Amino acid sequence: AVAEIISGASDSELNTRVNKLMFAVKNLDKKSEHGKRNVGMGLLNPQAIELFKGFNFNKEAPIDGILKVPYLVENGTGRITISRLAEKGAIKFPKGATHVCIRGGWARIDFIEKKAELKTTEVKLLPKNTKQDSVILKPKTPPKIKGKDFFVLKIGFIQEQGGKQFILGDNKYNSAAVIEVK
């Protein structure tokens, strides 16, 4: 469901870690009989939501190690507001990076019906020493299917040389994480 937004911001062990997460959530299903437990029912347990929140798709670049300022997810609109970006140290830039790309995603997933829909925001490109204090990321429309809402934030880095922009290095600098579940 979130493959589009996490592209370029995941590590080689992501599949193993996602399987482990899903297994843990499935085990929180206390209503289904043994052998028939599932992730959809497990998500009814508030502990499952906490397991998803803060899940980093790239363990080499956790989002809270890069983004050092507050953000807010607005329920109902999927709007993600990141504040205080102009402050020194708001974003931890890797060596050689001249710009940061920030993008949001709103995935609605129905684990019981096995349906998913992802709506993404526009990419915001900011220079390293930005004067812009905040960024608002909002998808044009909300997902239409029924299910649980997962909000993802992706941060990637760019290096500008000779007036051209290049993606910095490899995935080890880029981050994507589930920042909220509703």
Secondary structure as GFF3:
##gff-version 3
##sequence-region A 1 182
A	DSSP	alpha_helix	3	6	.	.	.	ID=ss1
A	DSSP	alpha_helix	14	26	.	.	.	ID=ss2
A	DSSP	alpha_helix	39	42	.	.	.	ID=ss3
A	DSSP	alpha_helix	46	52	.	.	.	ID=ss4
A	DSSP	alpha_helix	63	66	.	.	.	ID=ss5
A	DSSP	beta_strand	71	73	.	.	.	ID=ss6
A	DSSP	beta_strand	80	82	.	.	.	ID=ss7
A	DSSP	beta_strand	99	110	.	.	.	ID=ss8
A	DSSP	beta_strand	115	120	.	.	.	ID=ss9
A	DSSP	beta_strand	124	127	.	.	.	ID=ss10
A	DSSP	beta_strand	135	137	.	.	.	ID=ss11
A	DSSP	beta_strand	148	161	.	.	.	ID=ss12
A	DSSP	beta_strand	164	167	.	.	.	ID=ss13
A	DSSP	three_ten_helix	171	173	.	.	.	ID=ss14
A	DSSP	beta_strand	175	181	.	.	.	ID=ss15
###
